[in-house]
Amino acid sequence: MAYDLQDIRDRGDAILVPMNEVMSCHWGPDQQFLATEGLNGCTAIAILSKFAGVLAHVAPMTEVTTGDQNTRELLQRVIQAYNTGRQHNVFPPATSVVLAAVYQGNVALPDAVDLIKRVLNRLEIPIMYKEYRVRERRQLRIPMSFGIFQDAYNHQASLSGSRRATGVIGTTLNGVMYLSLPILSTVLDNPRWAKWRRTTALVGIAIESAAFLASSWATEVWHLIVLQGVIAALGSAMLFSPTTLFVDEWFRGGNRTTAYGVTLSSKNVVGTSCPLIFYALLQKLGFRWTLRIWAAIVLVTGLFGICILPRTVTTKVDRAPRKIPWTFLKHRTFYIYAIGNIVFSSGYGLPQTYLPQYASNELHLSRIISAVMIVCFNVPGILSCVGMGILSDRYKLAPSTATQISTMGSAVCAFLLWGLRSHRVEALLILFSVGYGFFASAFSTTWGGWLNEMEREAADKGEAINTGMVYGLMNGARGIGYVAGGLAGVELLQAGAVGSSRRWAYGTQYGALILFTGVSAVFGGWASVWKTCSSVKRWRSACM
């Protein structure tokens, strides 16, 4: 059975060897693992048998010794532990493992590695030689903002609990936030509760900020899951829902799609800047003080945003029906767009999550290039969100056409730029980041056009519709897609290659993931196909 370091950290029968130390043990019920971590340029030496083991974590140098001197001193301790084991008959047949660092294509400490090999050969111990690439201190690996925090949590010794559970935090946060938006939007869109929107937003800011602040003192992983994954997510939803309802009302007379585009482009601004900021703070201050600083930023920026909201907002108390209108549920348009939203969202988050890992594993690119690709993914989205809104409002681009441009453009980028030779050509992967980020980010902006269309449909039938509530339901559909996509991504990565040839990127271990991203984009745009077919049928009926 295979174990990773996170599993071993949580076990009581494992010994973790610190840097520049040598430790040994006899295998038994209380001692089954010898492990070390954080090599990053260091060399590891292991001597193993079925009865016992010796493990050394050799640093390049210390404050008082040179590299060669330090290696010799630790080798003496390894030999001493090995000879002691032989006296107790625990190393009759033994084997050794030497794990050396490779920096910029060369062995980092060749003289030290040669010395280690010579000593082990003199002891007549078979050697298994392995190498690993050094991660440079200046390089970043930033899939998304939470990924930075998750990495910090996984390497935080003061946190108890399974490190695997830290991955639940981000998934839970997205799920709770998006799935609670339909409920909040429905309640706050009701004239009876509309006057509480500003208060709800203020309470949400306080809850979110307090949750992040409290999580800075967390000692268990489950503390983080509850505080960040649930409580902070609810606070975020309580802030986001009233804000979108205000936007829906202010721009109901026109330019609503553009307003949504400008609002949604902020997520791309955050996706570009926050990972870099978080990484710098975590490296400098650690995760606890970073969370405290972030809690303060959330509180100050949130309060500022609420304070500058106009207090003369026209609520629906004067013009909306007293009962919540649910007649839109009778029309196919809502279901067509909602299902398309779920399908597209299930694939939207996968490139952001796995792109840096793909670049590192397949193209062997540095972490700074991976970070640049995520920036390339988010920056074009700022332009496409606003641009799609302007096209829809000023140039009357049909919602189905806007949806088709976004989804088909995303699909082409996934199938051709990511799926063909991106594992061989860096430029193709960068073009995929730019192209997919541009087209896929614009998808959310098309919701404004959907709402306009459903509003016109309701007016033609003499029905009432609360578009702010419908927008909340669309966010709920996106939440379902995000959660489903996150779960599917793990299985798709395990499924591996599509086909046996590595000539194309589909033949890599990410093949199924790439295919799913493209297919979800294609079927996410089925609303446009349905609308086109419906228009053709109406035209043919009119002609006949």
Buried (B, 14 or more C-beta within 10 A) or exposed (E): EEEEBBBBBBEEEBBBBEBBBBBBBEBEEEBBBBBBBEBBBBBBBBBBBEBBBBBBBBBBBEEEBEBEEBBBBBBEBBBEBBEBBBEEEBBEEBBBBBBBBEBEEEBBBEEBBEBBBEBBEEBEBEBEEEEBBBBBEEBBBBBBBBBBBBBBBBBBEEBEBBBEBBBBBBBBBBBBBBBBBBBBBBBBBBBEEBEEBBEBBBBBBBBBBBBBBBBBEBEEBBBBBBBBBBBBBBBBBBBBBBBBBBBBBBBBEEBBBBBBBBBBBEBBEEBBEBBBBBBEBBEEEBBBEBBBBBBEBBBEEBBEEBEEBEEEEEBBEEEBEEEBBEEBEEBEBBEBBBBBBBBBBBBBBBBBBBBBBBBBBBBEBBBBBBBBBBBBBBBBBBBBBBBBBBBBBEEEBBBBBBBBBBBBBBBBBBBBBBBBBBBBBBEBBBBBBBBBBBBBBBBBBBBBBBBBBBBEBBEEEEBBBBBBBBBBBBBBBBBBBBBBBBEBBEEBBEBEBBEEEBEBBBBBBBBBBBBBBBBBBBBBBBBBBBBBEBEEEEEEEEEE
